[in-house]
Amino acid sequence: MVKAAALPGGAAVPIPERAGNKIILALFALMLTLAGAGAGGVLMLKPATASTGRAPARAEVGAAVATYAALPTLNLTLNDGDRLRELRVRAVLELDPSVPLDTVKPYLPRIADAMTLRMMEVDPNELRGQDGTLYVKDALRFAANKAMRPLKVRQVLVQDMLLR
């Protein structure tokens, strides 16, 4: 709506209504509401600390321990083009506690053979440093999950890795 204002000379001048202020106030109220909801969500999802007075969540006393299956020591000979390099790996597979160790033991030689075949294609320079351990862990996890198809490996623990 447009209002008319009278000038001293008697002429009427249209003055627009200030609808812009209402929009600004509505957007400001919406912004405050969203900020309050976000702050409330952060406070609700914040983990319990020592100052909150709540006890931290503890593991059950009778919690089951994971099943560990030790792989046979893998002695591999790798070729880097100039010379032969020897890789010795001792690793342990961590499985779900509900899986008995007796069901896993028949698969361990298969996993070792699959790992030997996979490592034949690796350049020994790729196994240096931290990336080498990660490569071996990924290769072992892949070989183990493929050999023990219905069972899943939680984690691969490398006990010893020596590249000479």
C-alpha positions as CSV (number, residue, x, y, z in Angstrom):
1,M,0.0,0.0,0.0
2,V,1.1,3.5,-0.7
3,K,0.2,6.4,1.6
4,A,0.0,10.0,0.4
5,A,1.7,12.8,2.3
6,A,0.9,16.5,1.8
7,L,3.6,18.9,1.0
8,P,3.4,22.5,2.2
9,G,2.3,23.6,-1.3
10,G,-0.7,21.2,-1.1
11,A,0.7,18.6,-3.4
12,A,0.3,14.9,-2.5
13,V,3.4,12.8,-2.6
14,P,3.2,8.9,-2.4
15,I,5.2,7.3,0.4
16,P,5.8,3.5,0.1
17,E,5.1,1.4,3.2
18,R,8.1,-0.1,4.9
19,A,7.6,-3.8,4.1
20,G,11.4,-4.3,4.0
21,N,11.7,-3.9,7.8
22,K,9.2,-6.7,8.3
23,I,11.3,-9.0,6.1
24,I,14.5,-8.1,7.9
25,L,12.9,-8.7,11.3
26,A,11.5,-12.1,10.2
27,L,14.9,-13.2,8.8
28,F,16.7,-12.0,12.0
29,A,14.2,-14.0,14.1
30,L,14.7,-17.1,11.9
31,M,18.5,-16.7,12.2
32,L,18.3,-16.5,16.0
33,T,16.1,-19.6,16.1
34,L,18.5,-21.6,13.9
35,A,21.5,-20.5,16.0
36,G,19.7,-21.5,19.2
37,A,18.8,-24.9,17.8
38,G,22.4,-25.5,16.6
39,A,23.8,-24.6,20.0
40,G,21.3,-26.9,21.7
41,G,22.2,-29.7,19.4
42,V,25.9,-29.2,20.1
43,L,25.3,-29.3,23.8
44,M,23.2,-32.4,23.6
45,L,25.7,-34.3,21.5
46,K,28.8,-33.2,23.4
47,P,30.5,-36.2,25.1
48,A,30.5,-36.5,28.8
49,T,33.6,-34.9,30.5
50,A,34.9,-35.2,34.0
51,S,33.3,-31.8,35.0
52,T,29.7,-33.0,34.1
53,G,29.5,-35.3,37.1
54,R,28.5,-38.3,35.0
55,A,30.6,-41.4,35.0
56,P,32.2,-42.2,31.7
57,A,30.9,-45.3,29.9
58,R,32.9,-48.4,30.8
59,A,33.3,-51.7,29.1
60,E,31.4,-54.6,30.6
61,V,33.5,-56.7,33.0
62,G,32.6,-60.0,31.3
63,A,33.1,-58.6,27.7
64,A,34.4,-61.2,25.3
65,V,37.9,-61.0,24.1
66,A,38.5,-61.1,20.3
67,T,39.8,-64.3,18.7
68,Y,43.5,-64.1,17.5
69,A,44.9,-66.4,14.9
70,A,48.6,-66.3,14.3
71,L,49.7,-66.8,10.7
72,P,52.8,-68.8,9.9
73,T,55.9,-66.7,9.4
74,L,56.0,-65.6,5.8
75,N,59.5,-65.7,4.3
76,L,59.3,-64.1,0.8
77,T,62.0,-63.4,-1.7
78,L,61.4,-60.2,-3.8
79,N,63.2,-59.0,-6.8
80,D,63.9,-55.3,-7.3
81,G,65.6,-55.7,-10.7
82,D,69.2,-55.4,-9.3
83,R,69.2,-57.9,-6.5
84,L,67.0,-60.2,-4.5
85,R,65.5,-58.9,-1.2
86,E,64.2,-61.0,1.6
87,L,61.0,-60.1,3.4
88,R,60.0,-61.8,6.7
89,V,56.5,-61.0,8.1
90,R,54.9,-62.3,11.2
91,A,51.2,-61.3,11.6
92,V,48.1,-62.0,13.6
93,L,44.5,-61.8,12.5
94,E,41.9,-60.4,14.9
95,L,38.5,-61.9,14.5
96,D,35.1,-61.6,16.1
97,P,34.9,-63.2,19.6
98,S,32.1,-65.5,18.5
99,V,34.3,-67.2,15.9
100,P,36.1,-70.3,17.5
101,L,39.8,-70.6,16.7
102,D,39.4,-74.1,15.4
103,T,37.3,-72.9,12.5
104,V,40.0,-70.4,11.4
105,K,43.1,-72.7,11.6
106,P,42.4,-74.6,8.4
107,Y,42.3,-71.3,6.4
108,L,45.7,-70.0,7.7
109,P,47.9,-71.9,5.1
110,R,45.6,-70.8,2.3
111,I,46.0,-67.2,3.5
112,A,49.8,-67.6,3.6
113,D,49.8,-69.0,0.0
114,A,47.6,-66.2,-1.3
115,M,49.8,-63.6,0.4
116,T,52.9,-65.2,-1.2
117,L,51.4,-65.0,-4.6
118,R,50.3,-61.4,-4.1
119,M,53.7,-60.2,-2.8
120,M,55.5,-61.7,-5.9
121,E,54.4,-58.6,-7.9
122,V,55.5,-56.0,-5.3
123,D,58.6,-53.9,-5.7
124,P,60.7,-54.0,-2.5
125,N,61.0,-50.2,-2.6
126,E,57.3,-49.9,-2.1
127,L,57.6,-51.7,1.3
128,R,59.9,-49.1,3.0
129,G,58.6,-47.0,5.8
130,Q,55.1,-46.8,7.2
131,D,53.5,-47.3,3.8
132,G,55.1,-50.7,3.6
133,T,53.4,-51.9,6.7
134,L,50.1,-50.5,5.6
135,Y,50.5,-52.3,2.2
136,V,51.2,-55.6,3.9
137,K,48.2,-55.2,6.2
138,D,45.9,-54.4,3.3
139,A,47.2,-57.3,1.3
140,L,46.8,-59.7,4.3
141,R,43.3,-58.4,5.0
142,F,42.2,-58.9,1.4
143,A,43.7,-62.4,1.2
144,A,42.1,-63.4,4.5
145,N,38.7,-62.1,3.7
146,K,38.8,-63.8,0.4
147,A,39.9,-67.1,1.8
148,M,37.5,-67.1,4.8
149,R,34.5,-65.7,2.8
150,P,31.7,-65.8,5.4
151,L,34.0,-64.7,8.2
152,K,35.4,-61.2,8.5
153,V,38.8,-60.1,9.7
154,R,38.5,-57.2,12.2
155,Q,42.1,-56.1,12.1
156,V,45.5,-57.3,10.9
157,L,48.3,-56.9,13.5
158,V,51.9,-57.0,12.1
159,Q,54.1,-58.3,14.8
160,D,57.4,-58.3,12.9
161,M,58.4,-57.1,9.4
162,L,61.9,-57.2,8.2
163,L,63.1,-56.3,4.7
164,R,66.7,-57.2,4.0
